[in-house]
Amino acid sequence: MNRTRRLACLALLGTLAAPASAQDEKTETRQNEAKILRPAKIDATPERIASLKAADGLEAKPFATGLKNARILVVAPDGTVYVSRRDQGDVLMLRDANSDGVADGEPAVVATRPGVHGLALHDGRMYMATVKEIFVAPVNPDGTLGEASMLVGDLPDGGQHPNRTLAFGPDGMLYVSVGSTCNACNETHPEHATILRMTPDGKSRTIFASGLRNTIGFGWHPTTGEMWGADHGIDLLGDDQQQEELNKLEMGKQYGWPHVYGKGELNAQSAPPPGGLTREQWAKTSTPMAMGYIAHSAPMQMAFHPGGGAVPADYANDAFIAMRGSWNRNPASGYEVVRVDFDDKGQPQRMEPILTGFLVGGGQQHFGRPVGMAVAKDGALLVGDDVNGVIYRLASRDGKGAMKPISPPARAMQAQAAKGIGVPIAMQRRETAAKGELAVESPSFPANGPIPAKHSEYKDGLSPALSWTAVPGAKSYAIVMEDPDAKPITPFVHWVAWNIPADVTSLPEGLQEQMRLTEPDGTMQGRTSRGSVGYYGPRPPVGDPPHHYHFQILALDTMLDLPPGADRDQLLAAAKGHVIAKGERVGTYGQTDAPLK
């Protein structure tokens, strides 16, 4: 798919906001004192390891050593530990058959893929992510992996944050973190700075949440099933900004990056949002962080603990985050493991370090940068260090008992995914009831005929040219494009636009894919079922009979007061009682040949 022309297509689901319009910019002045401090790496000697400070009666001991660039950890149901090594391009398997808290013998290489990073286990298969690909391989009875096949080959390029991470949610869907390409910029690919949600076979994916600079660590609360993630703050804003963010991640929400951070602070360092939007308008569509932590600590993998086993009893349902550590803060921050204490209702109360001491020499040296975080079969916490290659086992000195099963309920994620599914297309809904009709034409495709490939996401993804008859008394026009043949998202929303000026009755081919258009000026575009903003062309599964795409035009007796990036249901709710005429143009599209990955 061709995505190089995308302009800041971030999935947005707003709350109340003033109508978006171009405004005069204000002069901005801010002076930041950015500091560079990269503590020097030294060896993880037994004496230094013994000096680590663990909280609450815990102790940290090596589970495995000499692993070099140990990154992401996952643990199989039988206790087998797997770790990815990005720099070595492989996945290692480690076992502790005698349960003495130390890996047995040398690790075994079970997979090789250049740049492999994210790992996830699901239904007896291992999923592995590189920068642009996701591979899947069966897990053999001895823990080794069978032949890997490519599941996805078109994730966005890496840039500044190329380290993809994977996890299966309680809803059985695969969630993929895709970081930003930069520190603070308007991305050109809508899937950058997001969490993606995809089917286990990789054939269907959407943008679950956006505005996330680099959420390496995420997971689901064991009792609520709600999704939480730790996002990297923006660099070079000073020692104490931006704080690392703990976010409650929900479908369709936008979390501020690159223009807004924290509880709603505006980032004067970023270029203004495209299309004449202001940072203040962006802020009104953004969800504030739930909690912040020391700036530049660099949160990495996160794991929830279900309770029981080799940790204190009050760790049940808490999250644990590996903090790799800062490079542009003095004094240095991070280089530790942090506990997120959740209350009985599943809400975070505080964040506190539980393993420190990797920084030595007055903060000028370090012998470990935590990245991996996982819960072992016996309930101990496993922490991976990617510079000296040590996996630490963090457990109570007298920790006993069985660990609770890890099985978050699926209802929270399923409820979010079910919104807007199984409803009629816009033309058939009560919200669009109208006496008048309008005719919709297109030079791009014949009525009820095939849509050219250049308008599909298999090729150029250009919006087609459209025109319609003028409606007396109309103050604005709106577009809703839907595919009622799509599954499981039925109907699939491909385009949402509103506040098309009343004197505009045609649109050219290839409109920009951003929240606000400057041509026609003031036209707003919203969130599709894909999770991006602007036109998203046909992309039916290969081999399906041609799907039907309904380009529906609504004539309204008002301008709509909607936040930037609003979705179809918000548009229809606002349009109710204001639709004075409507019409549609239907085209078809089918894909017979599989695209090259």
C-alpha positions in Angstrom: 0.0 0.0 0.0 1.2 3.5 -0.8 1.2 5.6 2.3 4.0 8.1 1.7 1.6 10.9 0.9 -0.4 10.6 4.2 -0.4 13.9 6.2 -0.9 13.6 9.9 -3.7 11.0 9.7 -4.1 10.3 13.4 -7.2 8.5 14.8 -9.2 10.9 16.9 -12.2 10.6 19.0 -13.0 13.9 20.6 -15.0 15.2 23.5 -16.7 18.6 23.5 -14.9 21.2 21.4 -15.4 24.5 19.6 -15.8 24.3 15.8 -12.5 24.0 14.2 -11.4 26.8 11.9 -8.2 28.4 10.8 -7.0 31.0 13.3 -4.2 33.5 13.5 -1.1 32.0 15.1 0.3 33.5 18.3 4.0 34.3 18.8 5.6 31.5 20.9 8.6 32.0 23.1 10.0 29.3 25.3 13.5 28.5 26.5 14.4 25.0 27.5 17.6 23.9 29.1 18.2 20.5 27.5 21.0 18.5 29.1 22.9 15.5 27.8 24.1 12.9 30.3 24.8 9.4 29.1 26.1 7.3 32.0 29.0 5.1 31.0 28.3 1.3 30.8 30.4 -0.9 33.2 30.3 -4.7 33.7 27.6 -6.4 35.8 30.0 -8.0 38.2 28.7 -10.3 41.0 29.6 -7.6 43.5 27.6 -4.9 41.7 24.6 -7.3 41.2 24.6 -8.0 44.9 24.4 -4.2 45.6 21.0 -3.9 43.8 18.3 -2.5 46.1 15.0 -4.3 46.1 11.8 -3.3 48.0 9.4 -5.1 50.2 11.7 -8.0 51.1 12.4 -8.8 47.5 15.8 -9.9 46.3 17.2 -9.8 42.8 19.4 -12.7 41.5 20.6 -13.6 38.0 18.3 -16.0 36.2 20.6 -16.0 33.2 23.8 -14.0 32.2 25.9 -13.3 29.1 22.9 -12.8 26.8 24.1 -9.5 25.2 21.2 -7.4 23.8 18.4 -9.1 25.7 15.2 -7.2 25.0 11.6 -8.5 25.2 10.6 -11.4 27.5 7.7 -13.8 27.2 6.9 -16.9 29.4 5.1 -20.0 28.1 2.5 -21.8 30.2 5.1 -24.5 31.0 7.5 -21.9 32.3 9.8 -21.8 29.3 11.3 -18.3 28.9 11.9 -16.7 25.6 13.9 -13.5 25.0 14.4 -11.5 21.8 17.8 -10.1 20.9 17.4 -7.2 18.4 21.1 -6.6 17.8 21.8 -10.3 17.3 18.6 -10.9 15.3 17.4 -14.0 17.2 15.1 -15.4 19.8 16.6 -17.5 22.7 14.9 -20.2 24.8 15.7 -20.7 28.4 14.4 -23.3 30.9 14.6 -24.0 34.6 13.7 -27.6 34.9 14.8 -28.0 38.5 13.0 -24.8 39.6 16.1 -23.4 41.4 15.6 -19.9 39.9 18.5 -20.2 37.5 18.3 -21.1 33.8 19.6 -24.5 33.0 22.7 -24.6 30.8 23.2 -22.5 27.6 20.2 -20.9 25.9 19.0 -22.3 22.6 18.5 -20.2 19.5 14.9 -21.0 18.3 14.4 -18.3 15.6 16.5 -15.9 13.6 15.1 -12.7 12.0 17.1 -9.5 11.5 15.9 -6.9 14.1 13.5 -9.2 15.8 12.0 -7.5 18.9 8.4 -8.0 19.9 7.2 -11.4 21.0 3.8 -12.9 21.9 2.6 -16.4 22.6 -0.9 -17.4 21.6 -2.6 -20.8 21.0 0.6 -22.7 20.8 2.3 -20.3 18.4 5.0 -17.7 18.7 4.5 -14.3 17.1 7.6 -12.2 16.4 7.9 -8.6 15.2 10.7 -6.9 13.3 10.4 -3.3 12.1 8.0 -4.0 9.2 7.1 -7.6 9.6 5.3 -10.0 11.9 6.1 -13.7 11.7 4.4 -16.6 13.3 5.8 -20.1 14.1 4.4 -23.1 15.9 5.8 -24.0 19.3 7.0 -27.6 19.3 6.6 -29.9 22.3 10.2 -29.3 23.3 9.8 -25.6 23.3 11.6 -25.0 20.0 9.9 -23.3 17.1 8.8 -24.7 13.8 9.2 -22.9 10.5 8.1 -19.3 10.6 5.9 -17.7 8.1 5.2 -14.0 7.4 1.9 -12.8 8.7 2.3 -9.1 8.0 4.9 -7.4 5.8 3.8 -3.8 5.6 4.1 -2.2 9.0 5.4 1.4 8.8 9.1 2.1 8.5 10.9 2.6 11.8 12.5 6.0 12.1 13.4 7.0 15.7 11.3 4.3 17.3 11.6 1.0 15.3 11.0 -1.4 18.1 7.6 -3.0 17.6 6.0 -4.9 20.5 3.1 -7.4 20.5 0.6 -8.8 22.9 -2.7 -10.7 22.6 -5.6 -9.0 24.4 -8.3 -10.8 26.3 -10.5 -10.5 23.2 -8.2 -12.7 21.3 -7.0 -9.9 19.0 -3.3 -9.1 18.4 -2.2 -5.6 19.5 0.9 -4.0 18.0 2.7 -0.9 19.2 4.1 1.2 16.4 6.2 4.2 17.7 6.8 7.6 16.1 9.5 8.3 13.6 10.6 11.4 15.4 10.7 13.3 18.7 7.7 15.6 17.8 6.4 16.0 14.3 3.3 15.6 12.1 3.6 12.0 11.0 3.1 11.2 7.3 1.8 7.6 8.0 -1.4 7.2 10.0 -0.1 4.1 11.7 2.9 5.7 13.3 2.6 6.7 17.0 -0.3 4.2 17.5 -1.4 0.9 18.9 -2.8 -1.3 16.1 -5.4 -4.0 16.6 -5.5 -6.9 14.2 -6.9 -10.4 13.7 -4.6 -13.3 14.6 -4.2 -14.1 10.9 -3.1 -10.5 10.2 -5.6 -10.1 7.4 -7.5 -7.2 9.1 -6.2 -4.4 11.2 -7.3 -1.0 12.5 -5.7 1.8 14.5 -6.8 1.2 18.1 -5.4 4.3 19.7 -3.2 7.2 18.5 -1.1 10.1 19.7 1.3 7.8 21.4 4.9 8.6 20.9 6.3 5.2 21.8 4.2 2.8 23.9 6.6 -0.1 24.2 4.9 -1.5 27.3 1.2 -2.2 27.5 -1.1 -4.8 29.0 -4.5 -5.6 30.5 -5.6 -5.3 34.1 -6.3 -8.8 35.5 -9.7 -8.1 37.0 -11.2 -5.3 34.8 -9.7 -6.3 31.5 -9.0 -2.7 30.7 -5.9 -1.8 28.7 -3.0 0.3 30.1 0.2 1.5 28.5 3.3 3.4 29.4 4.3 6.1 26.8 7.6 7.8 26.2 7.6 11.5 26.8 9.0 14.0 24.4 12.8 14.7 24.6 14.6 18.0 24.9 11.9 19.9 26.9 14.1 20.1 30.0 15.0 17.9 32.9 11.4 17.6 34.2 9.4 17.6 31.0 7.8 15.6 29.5 6.9 13.2 32.2 6.5 9.5 31.2 2.8 8.8 30.8 0.6 6.0 32.1 -2.4 6.0 29.9 -5.7 4.1 30.0 -5.9 3.0 26.4 -9.3 2.9 24.7 -10.4 2.4 21.1 -10.6 5.6 19.1 -8.9 7.8 21.6 -6.0 10.2 20.8 -3.4 10.8 23.5 -1.9 14.1 22.5 1.4 13.5 20.9 3.0 15.5 19.3 1.2 18.7 20.1 -0.1 18.1 23.7 1.3 16.2 26.6 0.6 15.4 30.3 -2.6 16.8 31.6 -3.0 19.1 28.6 0.2 21.1 28.3 0.9 22.5 24.8 4.1 21.6 23.1 5.5 24.8 21.6 8.4 22.7 20.1 6.1 21.0 17.6 5.1 22.5 14.3 1.4 23.4 14.3 -1.1 20.7 13.3 -1.8 20.7 9.6 -4.8 22.3 7.9 -4.8 25.4 10.1 -5.8 23.7 13.3 -4.4 25.1 16.6 -2.8 23.2 19.4 -5.7 24.3 21.6 -8.1 22.5 19.3 -5.8 19.5 19.2 -5.8 19.5 23.0 -9.6 19.4 23.2 -9.6 16.1 21.2 -6.8 14.6 23.4 -7.1 12.3 26.4 -4.9 13.4 29.3 -2.5 10.9 30.9 -3.8 9.0 33.9 -0.5 9.4 35.8 3.0 10.7 35.2 6.4 9.5 36.2 9.9 11.1 36.3 10.7 12.6 32.8 13.0 10.7 30.5 12.9 7.4 32.5 12.1 5.6 29.3 9.4 3.0 30.1 9.8 -0.3 28.3 8.0 -3.6 28.7 5.2 -3.7 31.2 3.6 -6.7 32.9 0.6 -7.1 35.1 0.8 -9.6 38.0 -2.3 -11.6 38.8 -1.2 -12.3 42.4 0.2 -15.3 44.3 3.5 -17.1 44.0 6.9 -15.6 44.7 5.9 -12.0 45.3 4.2 -10.1 48.1 0.5 -10.6 48.4 -0.3 -6.9 47.8 1.3 -7.1 44.4 -1.8 -8.7 43.0 -3.3 -6.8 40.0 -0.5 -4.3 40.0 1.6 -3.5 36.9 5.4 -3.5 36.7 7.4 -1.5 34.2 11.1 -1.7 33.2 12.6 1.8 33.0 15.6 1.7 30.7 16.9 5.2 31.7 17.5 8.7 30.4 20.1 10.2 28.2 19.0 13.9 28.2 18.5 14.6 31.9 20.9 15.5 34.7 20.7 13.9 37.1 19.9 10.7 35.2 16.5 9.0 35.7 15.2 5.5 35.2 17.6 2.6 35.3 15.1 0.8 37.6 11.9 -1.3 37.8 8.7 0.5 38.8 5.5 -0.8 40.4 2.2 0.8 39.5 -0.1 0.2 42.5 -3.8 -0.3 41.4 -6.7 -0.1 43.8 -9.6 -2.6 44.1 -11.5 -0.8 41.3 -8.6 -1.1 38.9 -7.4 2.5 39.1 -3.7 3.5 39.5 -2.8 5.1 42.8 0.9 5.6 42.7 4.1 4.6 40.9 7.1 3.6 43.0 10.5 2.0 42.3 11.0 -1.6 43.5 14.4 -2.3 42.0 17.2 0.3 41.9 21.0 0.4 42.0 21.9 0.0 38.4 23.2 3.6 38.5 26.5 3.9 40.3 29.4 6.3 40.6 27.2 9.2 41.5 25.0 8.6 38.6 27.8 8.7 36.1 27.9 4.9 35.4 25.5 2.1 35.0 25.7 -1.7 34.8 22.2 -2.4 33.6 19.3 -0.8 31.6 16.1 -2.8 32.2 14.0 -3.5 29.1 12.2 -6.9 29.4 9.5 -7.5 32.0 7.6 -10.7 32.5 5.9 -12.9 35.1 7.5 -16.3 35.6 5.4 -19.5 36.1 6.1 -19.4 39.8 5.1 -15.7 40.1 8.5 -14.2 40.2 9.2 -11.1 38.1 11.8 -11.5 35.4 13.7 -8.4 34.3 15.9 -8.3 31.2 18.9 -5.9 30.9 19.9 -5.2 27.3 23.4 -3.9 27.8 25.1 -6.6 29.9 22.7 -9.3 28.9 21.4 -10.3 32.4 17.9 -11.6 33.1 17.2 -11.0 36.8 14.7 -12.9 38.9 13.0 -10.6 41.4 11.1 -12.5 44.1 10.4 -12.6 47.8 12.9 -14.4 49.9 10.1 -16.6 51.2 7.7 -16.4 48.3 5.6 -19.5 48.2 2.2 -20.6 46.9 0.6 -20.9 43.5 0.2 -18.0 41.1 -3.3 -17.1 40.1 -4.1 -17.8 36.4 -3.6 -14.8 34.0 -7.0 -14.4 32.4 -8.3 -10.8 32.2 -12.0 -10.6 31.2 -12.7 -9.8 27.6 -15.9 -7.6 28.2 -14.1 -4.2 28.3 -12.3 -4.7 25.0 -15.2 -6.4 23.3 -17.6 -3.6 24.3 -15.2 -1.0 22.7 -14.9 -3.0 19.5 -18.7 -3.4 19.2 -19.5 0.3 19.0 -21.0 1.3 15.7 -21.1 -2.4 14.4 -24.2 -4.0 13.0 -26.0 -0.8 12.2 -27.6 0.3 8.9 -25.7 2.6 6.6 -26.1 6.3 7.1 -28.8 6.7 4.4 -31.0 4.2 6.2 -30.7 5.6 9.7 -33.3 7.7 11.6 -30.7 10.5 12.0 -30.7 11.2 8.3 -34.4 11.3 7.7 -35.1 13.9 5.0 -37.8 14.8 2.5 -35.4 16.0 -0.2 -33.2 14.1 -2.6 -30.0 15.0 -4.4 -28.2 13.4 -7.2 -24.6 12.3 -6.7 -22.3 11.9 -9.8 -18.7 10.8 -10.2 -16.4 11.0 -13.3 -14.2 8.4 -11.5 -16.5 5.4 -11.7 -20.0 4.6 -13.2 -23.0 4.2 -11.0 -23.0 0.6 -9.5 -19.9 0.0 -11.5 -16.3 -0.9 -10.7 -14.1 1.6 -8.8 -10.7 1.9 -10.4 -7.8 0.4 -8.5 -6.1 3.8 -7.9 -8.9 4.7 -5.5 -8.3 1.5 -3.5 -5.8 0.9 -0.6 -4.2 -1.8 -2.7 -2.9 1.0 -5.0 -2.8 4.8 -4.7 -5.6 5.3 -2.2 -6.9 8.5 -3.9 -10.3 9.7 -3.1 -12.5 9.8 -6.2 -14.0 13.0 -7.7 -17.6 13.6 -6.6 -20.3 16.1 -7.5 -23.9 16.6 -6.4 -26.8 18.8 -7.2 -27.1 22.0 -5.1 -29.9 22.0 -2.5 -31.7 25.3 -1.8 -31.4 26.3 1.8 -28.3 24.1 2.5 -25.8 25.6 4.8 -23.3 22.7 4.4 -22.8 19.2 3.1 -21.4 16.1 4.7 -20.1 12.8 3.3 -20.3 9.3 4.8 -18.8 6.4 2.8 -19.5 2.9 4.0 -19.1 -0.7 3.0 -22.0 -2.9 4.2 -20.4 -6.0 2.8 -17.3 -5.9 5.1 -16.8 -8.3 8.0 -16.5 -8.4 11.0 -16.8 -4.5 11.0 -20.2 -4.0 9.3 -20.6 -1.5 7.9 -17.0 -0.4 7.5 -16.7 3.4 7.5 -14.3 4.6 4.8 -14.8 8.3 4.9 -16.4 10.9 7.1 -16.4 14.6 6.2 -18.6 17.6 7.2 -18.9 21.4 6.9 -18.3 21.3 3.2 -19.3 24.9 2.3 -22.7 25.4 0.9 -21.3 26.9 -2.4 -19.2 23.7 -3.0 -21.0 20.9 -4.9 -18.0 19.0 -6.2 -14.7 17.6 -4.8 -11.6 16.9 -6.9 -9.8 13.6 -6.9 -7.2 13.0 -4.2 -8.1 15.1 -1.2 -5.6 15.5 1.6 -6.0 13.0 4.4 -6.0 15.3 7.4 -8.5 16.7 9.9 -9.1 20.0 8.4 -8.8 20.9 4.7 -7.7 24.2 3.3 -9.3 23.3 -0.1 -12.3 23.4 0.2 -11.3 25.6 3.1 -12.8 24.6 6.4 -14.0 21.2 5.4 -13.5 18.8 8.3 -12.7 15.1 8.1 -13.2 12.4 10.7 -12.2 8.9 11.9 -12.8 5.9 9.7 -13.2 2.3 10.9 -9.6 1.9 10.1 -8.9 4.5 12.7 -7.3 7.0 10.4 -8.6 10.4 9.4 -9.7 11.2 5.8 -10.5 9.0 2.9 -9.6 5.3 3.3 -10.1 3.5 0.0 -11.6 0.0 -0.6 -9.5 -2.9 0.7 -11.7 -6.0 0.7 -10.1 -9.3 1.4 -8.4 -10.8 -1.6 -10.8 -13.2 -3.4 -14.0 -11.7 -1.9 -16.8 -11.0 -4.3 -16.8 -7.2 -5.1 -17.9 -5.1 -2.1 -20.3 -2.2 -2.5 -19.2 1.2 -1.5 -21.8 3.8 -0.7 -20.7 7.5 -1.1 -23.5 9.2 0.7 -24.0 13.0 0.6 -26.1 14.8 3.2 -27.3 18.4 2.7 -27.7 20.2 6.1 -29.4 23.4 7.1 -26.6 24.1 9.5 -22.8 23.9 10.1 -22.0 21.1 12.5 -20.3 21.9 15.8 -18.0 18.8 16.0 -14.5 18.3 17.3 -11.7 17.6 14.8 -11.5 13.9 14.0 -15.1 13.1 15.0 -16.5 9.7 13.9 -19.6 8.7 11.9 -21.9 8.3 14.9 -20.9 11.7 16.2 -21.6 13.3 12.8 -25.0 11.6 12.5 -26.0 12.5 16.1 -25.2 16.2 15.4 -26.9 16.1 12.0 -30.2 14.7 13.3 -33.0 17.0 12.5 -30.8 19.1 10.1 -30.7 16.8 7.0 -32.8 18.4 4.3 -31.8 16.2 1.4 -29.6 13.2 0.8 -28.3 11.0 -2.1 -25.7 8.4 -2.8 -23.4 7.0 -5.5 -22.6 3.3 -5.2 -19.5 1.7 -6.7 -17.9 -1.8 -6.4 -14.5 -3.1 -5.8 -12.9 -6.6 -5.6 -9.3 -7.7 -5.4 -8.4 -10.9 -7.2 -4.6 -10.8 -6.8 -2.8 -10.7 -3.5 -0.6 -7.6 -3.2 3.1 -7.9 -2.9 4.3 -7.6 0.7 
